[in-house]
Amino acid sequence: MLKFTAEHEWLKIEGDVATVGITTHAAGQLGDLVFVELPEEGASFKKDAGAATVESVKAASDVYCPLDGEIVEINQAIVDDPSLVNSDPEGAAWFFKLKLANPSDADALLDEAAYKELIA
C-alpha cells in the first residue's frame, strides 16, 4: 500500500512496517541535495516530529515522521551519496523504515490520487 502526506513524504506499507521517503515533487522543489541526516535505529517518533534533515544548495528542510513508530532501519546509501534522493526519490532513495505503533493510522493518509491533486 502506497500512502502520502501533505508534507511530501511517501510511505510504502508492508504489514506493520512503513518504508518512508520524500516524493519526487519534494526532491524537485529542494534541488540538488548535498547532505542527508537520518535518525538513529531504535529511535521512536511521534507523528509530525522531525525525523531527518536534508540540505540542498537552496535550503535545509526537515523530513517528518508520518506516523507514530520506531525506526528499525535507515538507508545509509543516501547519507553517503545524497544525490540518490534526486535521481530516485521514490525508489532506492528511501530514508528509513518505521515500525508503526498503530498500522491502522495509515488509513488517514493520502492516497496517490489525493496527493497528485494536492500538488497540482
Secondary structure per residue as TSV (DSSP state, phi and psi in degrees):
chain	resnum	aa	ss	phi	psi
A	1	M	-	360.0	130.1
A	2	L	E	-107.4	128.0
A	3	K	E	-129.9	162.4
A	4	F	E	-136.7	159.3
A	5	T	-	-116.8	162.3
A	6	A	T	-68.5	-15.7
A	7	E	T	-90.4	9.9
A	8	H	S	74.3	32.3
A	9	E	E	-101.1	149.8
A	10	W	E	-113.8	152.7
A	11	L	E	-134.1	128.3
A	12	K	E	-105.6	112.1
A	13	I	E	-101.7	125.3
A	14	E	E	-130.0	106.7
A	15	G	T	65.9	-122.3
A	16	D	T	-106.6	18.1
A	17	V	E	-121.0	132.2
A	18	A	E	-113.8	128.2
A	19	T	E	-86.3	129.1
A	20	V	E	-121.2	138.0
A	21	G	E	-152.3	-174.9
A	22	I	E	-102.6	152.5
A	23	T	-	-75.6	162.9
A	24	T	H	-56.9	-39.6
A	25	H	H	-59.4	-47.9
A	26	A	H	-62.8	-44.3
A	27	A	H	-61.3	-38.6
A	28	G	H	-66.6	-38.7
A	29	Q	H	-67.1	-36.6
A	30	L	H	-72.7	-33.6
A	31	G	-	85.9	-164.0
A	32	D	S	-67.0	119.6
A	33	L	E	-79.4	139.9
A	34	V	E	-119.4	-10.9
A	35	F	E	-156.1	137.8
A	36	V	E	-133.8	130.6
A	37	E	E	-117.9	125.3
A	38	L	-	-109.4	159.5
A	39	P	-	-72.6	167.3
A	40	E	-	-77.7	141.8
A	41	E	T	-61.8	139.3
A	42	G	T	93.6	-13.4
A	43	A	-	-72.9	143.0
A	44	S	E	-107.3	142.7
A	45	F	E	-134.2	148.9
A	46	K	-	-91.3	155.8
A	47	K	T	-52.1	136.6
A	48	D	T	74.4	5.6
A	49	A	-	-78.7	146.0
A	50	G	E	-66.8	120.3
A	51	A	E	-111.1	-26.8
A	52	A	E	-145.9	165.1
A	53	T	E	-131.5	138.7
A	54	V	E	-124.0	143.1
A	55	E	E	-127.4	135.2
A	56	S	E	-121.2	-179.7
A	57	V	S	-66.2	-18.9
A	58	K	S	-91.9	-42.5
A	59	A	-	-166.9	168.0
A	60	A	E	-106.9	147.8
A	61	S	E	-148.7	148.4
A	62	D	E	-86.0	148.9
A	63	V	E	-109.2	122.2
A	64	Y	E	-91.5	150.0
A	65	C	-	-75.0	120.7
A	66	P	S	-75.8	-21.7
A	67	L	S	-149.2	163.9
A	68	D	S	-64.7	137.2
A	69	G	E	171.9	-173.7
A	70	E	E	-120.1	135.6
A	71	I	E	-71.1	122.1
A	72	V	E	-110.5	-14.5
A	73	E	E	-161.6	145.5
A	74	I	E	-121.8	160.2
A	75	N	-	-101.3	89.4
A	76	Q	H	-59.3	-25.6
A	77	A	H	-58.7	-35.7
A	78	I	H	-79.8	-20.2
A	79	V	H	-72.3	-43.6
A	80	D	H	-69.1	-33.1
A	81	D	-	-142.3	83.4
A	82	P	T	-57.7	-22.7
A	83	S	H	-64.5	-18.6
A	84	L	H	-57.5	-33.6
A	85	V	H	-63.6	-35.1
A	86	N	H	-74.7	-35.0
A	87	S	H	-84.6	-28.1
A	88	D	-	-149.2	59.9
A	89	P	T	-62.6	-31.1
A	90	E	T	-105.4	23.1
A	91	G	T	-137.7	-106.8
A	92	A	T	-64.8	-18.9
A	93	A	T	-96.5	37.5
A	94	W	-	-63.1	156.3
A	95	F	-	-95.5	-54.3
A	96	F	E	-155.1	163.1
A	97	K	E	-109.3	133.3
A	98	L	E	-120.1	119.9
A	99	K	E	-78.8	114.2
A	100	L	E	-74.7	132.4
A	101	A	S	-67.3	-39.2
A	102	N	-	-137.6	87.8
A	103	P	G	-53.6	-30.1
A	104	S	G	-66.8	-18.2
A	105	D	G	-61.8	-23.5
A	106	A	G	-63.1	-23.1
A	107	D	G	-59.6	-26.4
A	108	A	G	-82.8	-8.9
A	109	L	S	-79.0	170.4
A	110	L	B	-77.6	143.1
A	111	D	-	-87.0	176.5
A	112	E	H	-61.2	-40.5
A	113	A	H	-63.2	-43.3
A	114	A	H	-66.8	-37.8
A	115	Y	H	-65.4	-43.4
A	116	K	H	-61.6	-36.3
A	117	E	H	-66.0	-38.8
A	118	L	H	-61.3	-40.0
A	119	I	H	-93.2	-3.7
A	120	A	-	-68.7	360.0
